[in-house]
Every structure is written in C-alpha cells, then in structure tokens.
C-alpha cells in the first residue's frame, strides 16, 4: 500500500508493526505502532560490520539466521492467539527487507498482511505533506495569557469538558519557556513530535473549534509545523487573566520542582543572564538560596516574562488586539472547569 493510502486507512488495521530496530523506533514511528525488530540494534551493527569487513553474502546468511530467530520469537509471543481475521500493517525503513521477511512468514500462516511501500521514510514524507491539509480544514481558538495565568490548566479543563484541545506542550514534554524543561522527562525527537502533532490534528472534527495555547515557533527544542504556527497566528484569541498574586501562587505549584531543588533553579536562571544581565541574575540566585523563591518568581514575571510575552503577542498574533478577555475566579482547577463550561456554552 502506498504511503498516502496508509495515512487515510491507518486506523483500519488491527496492529501496526514496526520491524526496525529499537533505536529507530524510539526516534519515531507510525502512530500506535508496536516494535517487532527483525534485527535489533546490536544485530544491525554486527551485520553492517560483516558487510564491510567480510562480504555481503556472508553478512546476508548471518542476518537471515538472526532475523529468522527474531521473527519466530515475535510469532510465539504475539501471534499465536491472533484469529485468522487479524489484519496487520508492517513497515521498516525503506527497502522492505525486514518487514518483507516478517510479512512472508505471516502470509504463509494465512494472515492478510499489508506492507507500507517505501517504509517509514515514505510515510513520513506523506505525513509532512498532509499536515498543511489537516491544519487548513480546522479552525482554532488561541488561548493567550501571560505566564502563570493558567493557560495549561484551562486547556486541561476544556478537554475534560469535551472540547477539542491541541496541547502542544504536553506533546513536546516542555512548558515552552527558557525555564520550561521538565526534570526527568525527555522531549521527543523532532520527527516524533511531528508525528504526534499530525496524529492529533487528524482526529479533530471540523465542525468544532480546536483550542490551542499561543505557542511560539518552538516548544523547547522541537519546532511546531510552520503551517500550524501561521494558522494559529491568524486565529481568534482568548485573553486569559489572573491577578499577580494568583499567578505567582500557580507557578509555585506548577514548578514546585524549582522550589524543592534550589540548586537546579539557580542553574536554570543562568540562561537569563543574556537577557537581564549577570548582576540581576546573581541577585535572584542569592534570593533563591535564602529561600525567597516567591519574590524571584514575581520579579521574573514583571521584569522578564510579561514584557516579552506582550510584545510577542502584539507582534505575532493578528487578532490579539480584539481578544475576548476571560478570567476565572481563581487559579484552582475547579474555577478553570467552570470557565471552560462557560466558554463552551457561549
């Protein structure tokens, strides 16, 4: 099956099988895929070395033996209980040898196996071309608001209330600021982030708006698809507002790992020296070390985040000047849920 048809029919398969190695799978894979390596990372390295240092024929013999063992293990572990009607889709990198070997065995058993022509490489190319089409069919409501105003909490409340929500920060594992890295949580690769965004977009209904936060072009180390950024910047905006005391308290809750680990907070503050100057950052670090984190958070908002955010919104989001101002009663999840329900009723 060609890659374009796979995009349209991906959800019709019972299992999507990635026959590549575990590191290839970790970098990116088709949405919902499971990893059944025909050759694992160490085996691929071994066979590749044999190709260079011995010859292709000997490498192919050894590779076939390893692949046969691995395919047998996958069948024993995953396939024995599958009914005759089970419909898998299989793919590898590009040439089809690894997925083809698996497919041959499954076909001989009696299953109807579909291969992705051109493999993952062809799928990714088709997916990247499809993202603008998915973006164009949707209409967005952009949730704006200064840092700490509760944009993420509101998106979560909207999702609970049944709204369509594209949470780019959740997909990127990052809170989208210079201090936004989440300890212990790695960001996806750019390729996997693209796949996550495409998978989310294709599931949305064109008859209802998609709520999304007013992100910049990058969320941490990953870039938001250009057509999506452009569409967001043209879309109607909501301006979420909270009083300063509530914003500081919200950030103290959501970034509690900085409160608990002052050394890590000080280390991250160093990245702001370029913007605010070494003396200012050093003063903040001294306050953090003395336990006065709340005061530093307040300064970060008034001296850094608020001016930068407001300039960015006015420069980039065309409908921000006409944004509907919204305000929950406080920062709590309950207040955000009430606001979400009011927005959906409007």
VENZI-V669508 format. One record per residue. N is the residue number from 1. PHI is phi in degrees with one decimal (* if undefined). OMEGA is omega in whole degrees, 0 to 359 (none if undefined). D_LAST is the distance of its C-alpha to the last C-alpha in Angstrom with 1 decimal. Layout:
n:N phi:PHI omega:OMEGA d_last:D_LAST
n:N phi:PHI omega:OMEGA d_last:D_LAST
//
This chain:
n:1 phi:* omega:180 d_last:44.7
n:2 phi:-72.8 omega:189 d_last:43.7
n:3 phi:-63.1 omega:180 d_last:40.9
n:4 phi:-62.5 omega:178 d_last:38.5
n:5 phi:-68.9 omega:177 d_last:38.8
n:6 phi:-61.1 omega:178 d_last:38.4
n:7 phi:-54.9 omega:184 d_last:34.9
n:8 phi:-76.2 omega:188 d_last:33.8
n:9 phi:-113.7 omega:186 d_last:35.6
n:10 phi:-54.8 omega:185 d_last:35.4
n:11 phi:-78.5 omega:181 d_last:33.6
n:12 phi:-87.5 omega:181 d_last:36.2
n:13 phi:-92.4 omega:180 d_last:39.0
n:14 phi:-73.6 omega:180 d_last:39.8
n:15 phi:-144.8 omega:174 d_last:40.9
n:16 phi:-106.5 omega:188 d_last:40.8
n:17 phi:-109.6 omega:175 d_last:44.0
n:18 phi:-98.2 omega:184 d_last:44.7
n:19 phi:-90.4 omega:180 d_last:48.5
n:20 phi:-80.0 omega:180 d_last:48.7
n:21 phi:-72.2 omega:184 d_last:49.8
n:22 phi:-64.7 omega:179 d_last:47.7
n:23 phi:-72.1 omega:176 d_last:47.3
n:24 phi:-63.6 omega:179 d_last:46.2
n:25 phi:-63.2 omega:182 d_last:43.6
n:26 phi:-65.0 omega:180 d_last:42.4
n:27 phi:-66.2 omega:174 d_last:41.9
n:28 phi:-176.3 omega:178 d_last:39.6
n:29 phi:-160.5 omega:177 d_last:39.4
n:30 phi:-63.3 omega:179 d_last:37.4
n:31 phi:-53.9 omega:177 d_last:34.3
n:32 phi:79.1 omega:184 d_last:35.4
n:33 phi:-70.6 omega:171 d_last:39.0
n:34 phi:-112.1 omega:186 d_last:41.8
n:35 phi:-102.1 omega:174 d_last:44.9
n:36 phi:-120.0 omega:184 d_last:48.3
n:37 phi:-61.0 omega:170 d_last:50.6
n:38 phi:-72.4 omega:169 d_last:53.6
n:39 phi:-134.2 omega:178 d_last:55.0
n:40 phi:-82.0 omega:186 d_last:53.7
n:41 phi:-58.3 omega:181 d_last:53.8
n:42 phi:-65.6 omega:179 d_last:57.4
n:43 phi:-68.1 omega:177 d_last:58.6
n:44 phi:-61.2 omega:179 d_last:57.2
n:45 phi:-63.0 omega:180 d_last:58.9
n:46 phi:-62.0 omega:182 d_last:62.1
n:47 phi:-67.6 omega:177 d_last:62.1
n:48 phi:-61.9 omega:177 d_last:61.2
n:49 phi:-65.1 omega:179 d_last:64.2
n:50 phi:-63.5 omega:177 d_last:66.4
n:51 phi:-54.9 omega:185 d_last:65.4
n:52 phi:-82.1 omega:189 d_last:66.6
n:53 phi:-90.7 omega:180 d_last:69.5
n:54 phi:-112.8 omega:172 d_last:71.0
n:55 phi:-167.4 omega:185 d_last:70.0
n:56 phi:-64.0 omega:183 d_last:67.2
n:57 phi:-63.4 omega:180 d_last:69.1
n:58 phi:-66.3 omega:179 d_last:69.6
n:59 phi:-65.9 omega:179 d_last:66.0
n:60 phi:-65.8 omega:178 d_last:64.8
n:61 phi:-62.6 omega:180 d_last:67.0
n:62 phi:-64.8 omega:179 d_last:65.8
n:63 phi:-62.6 omega:179 d_last:62.1
n:64 phi:-64.0 omega:180 d_last:62.6
n:65 phi:-64.0 omega:180 d_last:64.0
n:66 phi:-65.5 omega:180 d_last:61.1
n:67 phi:-62.5 omega:181 d_last:58.5
n:68 phi:-61.6 omega:179 d_last:60.2
n:69 phi:-64.2 omega:182 d_last:60.1
n:70 phi:-65.9 omega:179 d_last:56.5
n:71 phi:-63.0 omega:177 d_last:55.4
n:72 phi:-60.8 omega:179 d_last:57.5
n:73 phi:-65.3 omega:178 d_last:55.8
n:74 phi:-62.5 omega:181 d_last:52.3
n:75 phi:-65.3 omega:180 d_last:53.4
n:76 phi:-62.5 omega:184 d_last:55.0
n:77 phi:-81.3 omega:192 d_last:51.9
n:78 phi:-113.9 omega:194 d_last:49.0
n:79 phi:-108.4 omega:186 d_last:50.4
n:80 phi:-53.8 omega:184 d_last:52.8
n:81 phi:-92.7 omega:182 d_last:50.2
n:82 phi:-78.7 omega:178 d_last:48.3
n:83 phi:-76.5 omega:181 d_last:48.7
n:84 phi:-60.1 omega:184 d_last:50.2
n:85 phi:-79.1 omega:180 d_last:46.8
n:86 phi:-56.0 omega:183 d_last:45.4
n:87 phi:-120.1 omega:178 d_last:44.1
n:88 phi:-93.1 omega:170 d_last:44.1
n:89 phi:-113.7 omega:183 d_last:43.3
n:90 phi:-126.3 omega:177 d_last:45.6
n:91 phi:-155.6 omega:170 d_last:46.0
n:92 phi:-130.5 omega:186 d_last:47.9
n:93 phi:-78.3 omega:183 d_last:48.1
n:94 phi:-152.1 omega:189 d_last:49.3
n:95 phi:-75.1 omega:176 d_last:52.7
n:96 phi:89.0 omega:182 d_last:51.9
n:97 phi:-67.3 omega:183 d_last:55.1
n:98 phi:-70.4 omega:178 d_last:53.4
n:99 phi:-71.0 omega:178 d_last:50.8
n:100 phi:-65.3 omega:178 d_last:53.5
n:101 phi:-63.6 omega:178 d_last:55.9
n:102 phi:-64.7 omega:181 d_last:53.3
n:103 phi:-61.4 omega:180 d_last:52.3
n:104 phi:-59.5 omega:180 d_last:56.0
n:105 phi:-67.5 omega:180 d_last:56.5
n:106 phi:-62.8 omega:179 d_last:53.4
n:107 phi:-64.5 omega:179 d_last:54.3
n:108 phi:-66.3 omega:176 d_last:57.8
n:109 phi:-67.4 omega:180 d_last:56.4
n:110 phi:125.6 omega:178 d_last:54.6
n:111 phi:-84.6 omega:176 d_last:51.0
n:112 phi:-93.7 omega:185 d_last:49.1
n:113 phi:-101.7 omega:176 d_last:48.2
n:114 phi:-112.4 omega:177 d_last:46.3
n:115 phi:-104.8 omega:175 d_last:47.0
n:116 phi:-84.6 omega:179 d_last:44.8
n:117 phi:-64.9 omega:182 d_last:47.0
n:118 phi:84.3 omega:173 d_last:47.4
n:119 phi:63.9 omega:182 d_last:45.9
n:120 phi:-57.5 omega:182 d_last:43.3
n:121 phi:-58.4 omega:179 d_last:44.2
n:122 phi:-68.5 omega:178 d_last:43.3
n:123 phi:-61.0 omega:182 d_last:40.1
n:124 phi:-62.4 omega:179 d_last:38.9
n:125 phi:-60.7 omega:179 d_last:39.9
n:126 phi:-67.5 omega:180 d_last:37.9
n:127 phi:-64.7 omega:180 d_last:34.9
n:128 phi:-62.8 omega:176 d_last:34.8
n:129 phi:-71.4 omega:183 d_last:35.0
n:130 phi:-83.9 omega:181 d_last:32.1
n:131 phi:-57.2 omega:177 d_last:29.6
n:132 phi:-59.2 omega:178 d_last:29.0
n:133 phi:-66.0 omega:179 d_last:28.4
n:134 phi:-64.4 omega:179 d_last:25.8
n:135 phi:-62.4 omega:185 d_last:24.1
n:136 phi:-64.9 omega:184 d_last:24.2
n:137 phi:-84.4 omega:185 d_last:22.5
n:138 phi:-108.3 omega:170 d_last:19.3
n:139 phi:-122.9 omega:191 d_last:16.5
n:140 phi:-115.2 omega:168 d_last:15.5
n:141 phi:-116.5 omega:186 d_last:13.1
n:142 phi:-94.2 omega:179 d_last:15.7
n:143 phi:-87.9 omega:178 d_last:15.5
n:144 phi:-99.2 omega:179 d_last:18.0
n:145 phi:151.2 omega:181 d_last:19.7
n:146 phi:-64.2 omega:181 d_last:23.3
n:147 phi:-56.1 omega:179 d_last:25.4
n:148 phi:89.0 omega:181 d_last:24.8
n:149 phi:-79.8 omega:174 d_last:21.2
n:150 phi:98.7 omega:182 d_last:20.1
n:151 phi:-59.3 omega:180 d_last:18.7
n:152 phi:-65.0 omega:178 d_last:20.5
n:153 phi:-63.1 omega:179 d_last:19.4
n:154 phi:-67.6 omega:177 d_last:15.7
n:155 phi:-59.7 omega:178 d_last:16.4
n:156 phi:-63.2 omega:179 d_last:18.4
n:157 phi:-66.4 omega:178 d_last:15.8
n:158 phi:-63.2 omega:179 d_last:13.2
n:159 phi:-63.5 omega:178 d_last:16.2
n:160 phi:-62.6 omega:181 d_last:17.0
n:161 phi:-78.6 omega:176 d_last:13.6
n:162 phi:101.4 omega:179 d_last:14.3
n:163 phi:-76.1 omega:174 d_last:12.8
n:164 phi:-86.0 omega:186 d_last:15.3
n:165 phi:-130.5 omega:172 d_last:16.9
n:166 phi:-107.3 omega:182 d_last:20.0
n:167 phi:-97.0 omega:184 d_last:21.8
n:168 phi:-66.4 omega:179 d_last:24.7
n:169 phi:-67.2 omega:178 d_last:26.2
n:170 phi:-66.0 omega:178 d_last:26.5
n:171 phi:-66.6 omega:183 d_last:28.1
n:172 phi:-90.2 omega:184 d_last:30.4
n:173 phi:54.1 omega:183 d_last:31.4
n:174 phi:-159.5 omega:182 d_last:31.0
n:175 phi:-98.9 omega:165 d_last:28.8
n:176 phi:63.3 omega:171 d_last:29.3
n:177 phi:-146.7 omega:181 d_last:31.4
n:178 phi:-63.7 omega:176 d_last:35.1
n:179 phi:-106.2 omega:191 d_last:35.0
n:180 phi:-87.7 omega:179 d_last:32.6
n:181 phi:-63.7 omega:182 d_last:35.1
n:182 phi:-100.4 omega:183 d_last:34.8
n:183 phi:-55.6 omega:177 d_last:38.3
n:184 phi:79.5 omega:182 d_last:39.7
n:185 phi:-124.4 omega:181 d_last:37.0
n:186 phi:-77.1 omega:174 d_last:38.1
n:187 phi:-77.2 omega:175 d_last:35.9
n:188 phi:-68.9 omega:171 d_last:36.1
n:189 phi:-64.9 omega:177 d_last:38.3
n:190 phi:-59.4 omega:181 d_last:36.7
n:191 phi:-63.2 omega:181 d_last:37.5
n:192 phi:-71.2 omega:176 d_last:35.8
n:193 phi:-61.2 omega:177 d_last:32.7
n:194 phi:-57.0 omega:181 d_last:32.5
n:195 phi:-65.1 omega:179 d_last:32.8
n:196 phi:-63.9 omega:179 d_last:30.1
n:197 phi:-64.6 omega:179 d_last:27.6
n:198 phi:-59.3 omega:182 d_last:28.7
n:199 phi:-63.6 omega:178 d_last:28.4
n:200 phi:-68.4 omega:183 d_last:24.8
n:201 phi:-60.9 omega:186 d_last:23.8
n:202 phi:-69.1 omega:181 d_last:25.6
n:203 phi:-89.1 omega:184 d_last:23.6
n:204 phi:-85.2 omega:179 d_last:20.2
n:205 phi:-86.5 omega:181 d_last:18.6
n:206 phi:-69.5 omega:184 d_last:18.2
n:207 phi:-82.9 omega:181 d_last:15.4
n:208 phi:-125.7 omega:180 d_last:12.9
n:209 phi:-70.0 omega:174 d_last:12.5
n:210 phi:-110.1 omega:179 d_last:14.9
n:211 phi:-85.9 omega:182 d_last:14.3
n:212 phi:-145.2 omega:179 d_last:17.6
n:213 phi:-79.0 omega:182 d_last:19.3
n:214 phi:-77.0 omega:182 d_last:21.0
n:215 phi:-76.9 omega:172 d_last:24.4
n:216 phi:-84.9 omega:183 d_last:27.6
n:217 phi:-69.7 omega:180 d_last:29.9
n:218 phi:-127.4 omega:173 d_last:31.4
n:219 phi:-117.2 omega:189 d_last:30.3
n:220 phi:68.9 omega:183 d_last:33.6
n:221 phi:-96.4 omega:182 d_last:36.3
n:222 phi:-108.9 omega:183 d_last:34.3
n:223 phi:-96.9 omega:175 d_last:32.9
n:224 phi:-75.4 omega:179 d_last:29.5
n:225 phi:-50.0 omega:187 d_last:30.1
n:226 phi:-56.5 omega:182 d_last:30.4
n:227 phi:-64.1 omega:177 d_last:28.3
n:228 phi:-70.1 omega:178 d_last:25.4
n:229 phi:-58.1 omega:181 d_last:25.9
n:230 phi:-62.7 omega:180 d_last:26.1
n:231 phi:-67.3 omega:177 d_last:22.9
n:232 phi:-60.1 omega:184 d_last:21.0
n:233 phi:-71.8 omega:176 d_last:22.5
n:234 phi:-96.2 omega:192 d_last:21.3
n:235 phi:-89.5 omega:175 d_last:17.6
n:236 phi:-59.6 omega:185 d_last:14.6
n:237 phi:-120.0 omega:168 d_last:14.6
n:238 phi:-114.3 omega:182 d_last:12.8
n:239 phi:-109.3 omega:184 d_last:15.5
n:240 phi:-85.7 omega:184 d_last:15.8
n:241 phi:-126.6 omega:173 d_last:18.2
n:242 phi:-137.3 omega:175 d_last:20.6
n:243 phi:-61.9 omega:183 d_last:23.8
n:244 phi:-55.4 omega:181 d_last:27.0
n:245 phi:-61.1 omega:179 d_last:28.5
n:246 phi:-67.9 omega:179 d_last:25.5
n:247 phi:-64.0 omega:179 d_last:25.7
n:248 phi:-61.8 omega:180 d_last:29.4
n:249 phi:-63.2 omega:179 d_last:29.1
n:250 phi:-61.8 omega:180 d_last:26.6
n:251 phi:-66.9 omega:177 d_last:28.9
n:252 phi:-63.7 omega:177 d_last:31.9
n:253 phi:-77.4 omega:187 d_last:30.2
n:254 phi:-77.2 omega:178 d_last:29.1
n:255 phi:-113.2 omega:183 d_last:32.3
n:256 phi:-61.7 omega:179 d_last:34.6
n:257 phi:-66.3 omega:174 d_last:37.1
n:258 phi:-73.0 omega:179 d_last:38.0
n:259 phi:-65.3 omega:182 d_last:38.5
n:260 phi:-77.8 omega:184 d_last:40.8
n:261 phi:-125.9 omega:185 d_last:42.6
n:262 phi:-64.8 omega:180 d_last:43.5
n:263 phi:-64.3 omega:179 d_last:45.9
n:264 phi:-66.2 omega:178 d_last:43.3
n:265 phi:-61.0 omega:180 d_last:41.0
n:266 phi:-62.7 omega:178 d_last:43.9
n:267 phi:-62.2 omega:180 d_last:44.7
n:268 phi:-71.0 omega:179 d_last:41.1
n:269 phi:-62.3 omega:181 d_last:41.2
n:270 phi:-57.2 omega:182 d_last:44.2
n:271 phi:-68.4 omega:180 d_last:42.0
n:272 phi:-87.5 omega:181 d_last:40.6
n:273 phi:-59.6 omega:179 d_last:44.1
n:274 phi:-62.7 omega:185 d_last:43.8
n:275 phi:-98.3 omega:186 d_last:40.9
n:276 phi:-109.4 omega:180 d_last:41.7
n:277 phi:95.4 omega:184 d_last:45.4
n:278 phi:-65.1 omega:182 d_last:47.7
n:279 phi:-65.7 omega:179 d_last:48.4
n:280 phi:-63.8 omega:181 d_last:44.8
n:281 phi:-64.9 omega:179 d_last:44.2
n:282 phi:-62.6 omega:178 d_last:47.4
n:283 phi:-63.9 omega:177 d_last:46.4
n:284 phi:-62.5 omega:181 d_last:43.2
n:285 phi:-63.7 omega:178 d_last:45.2
n:286 phi:-67.5 omega:177 d_last:47.6
n:287 phi:-66.4 omega:178 d_last:44.8
n:288 phi:-61.2 omega:181 d_last:43.4
n:289 phi:-61.8 omega:179 d_last:46.9
n:290 phi:-87.7 omega:177 d_last:47.3
n:291 phi:92.2 omega:183 d_last:44.1
n:292 phi:-94.9 omega:184 d_last:42.0
n:293 phi:-67.8 omega:184 d_last:39.1
n:294 phi:-59.8 omega:179 d_last:36.3
n:295 phi:-64.2 omega:179 d_last:37.9
n:296 phi:-67.6 omega:178 d_last:38.1
n:297 phi:-59.7 omega:179 d_last:34.5
n:298 phi:-63.2 omega:178 d_last:33.6
n:299 phi:-63.8 omega:179 d_last:36.1
n:300 phi:-58.9 omega:180 d_last:34.7
n:301 phi:-67.7 omega:187 d_last:31.2
n:302 phi:-73.8 omega:186 d_last:32.5
n:303 phi:-94.5 omega:184 d_last:35.4
n:304 phi:-121.9 omega:191 d_last:34.3
n:305 phi:-66.5 omega:184 d_last:30.8
n:306 phi:-62.7 omega:179 d_last:28.8
n:307 phi:-60.5 omega:180 d_last:31.0
n:308 phi:-64.6 omega:182 d_last:31.1
n:309 phi:-64.7 omega:184 d_last:27.3
n:310 phi:-64.8 omega:176 d_last:26.4
n:311 phi:-62.7 omega:181 d_last:29.1
n:312 phi:-65.2 omega:181 d_last:28.0
n:313 phi:-63.0 omega:183 d_last:24.3
n:314 phi:-67.5 omega:182 d_last:25.6
n:315 phi:-81.1 omega:192 d_last:28.2
n:316 phi:-106.2 omega:186 d_last:26.4
n:317 phi:-100.8 omega:191 d_last:22.7
n:318 phi:-60.9 omega:184 d_last:22.6
n:319 phi:-98.1 omega:180 d_last:19.0
n:320 phi:-60.1 omega:179 d_last:19.2
n:321 phi:-59.8 omega:179 d_last:20.3
n:322 phi:-101.0 omega:184 d_last:17.0
n:323 phi:-61.1 omega:174 d_last:14.9
n:324 phi:-74.7 omega:180 d_last:11.9
n:325 phi:-79.0 omega:179 d_last:13.5
n:326 phi:-129.1 omega:183 d_last:12.1
n:327 phi:-150.9 omega:173 d_last:14.5
n:328 phi:-73.5 omega:181 d_last:15.2
n:329 phi:-68.3 omega:175 d_last:17.7
n:330 phi:-162.2 omega:185 d_last:20.3
n:331 phi:-84.2 omega:188 d_last:21.3
n:332 phi:-67.5 omega:177 d_last:21.5
n:333 phi:-63.6 omega:178 d_last:20.0
n:334 phi:-62.2 omega:179 d_last:18.7
n:335 phi:-66.4 omega:179 d_last:16.8
n:336 phi:-67.4 omega:178 d_last:15.4
n:337 phi:-66.7 omega:177 d_last:14.4
n:338 phi:-63.3 omega:178 d_last:12.6
n:339 phi:-64.2 omega:179 d_last:10.7
n:340 phi:-60.8 omega:179 d_last:10.1
n:341 phi:-64.4 omega:178 d_last:8.7
n:342 phi:-66.1 omega:180 d_last:6.3
n:343 phi:-64.7 omega:183 d_last:5.3
n:344 phi:-74.3 omega:178 d_last:5.5
n:345 phi:-82.4 omega:185 d_last:3.8
n:346 phi:-67.7 omega:none d_last:0.0
//
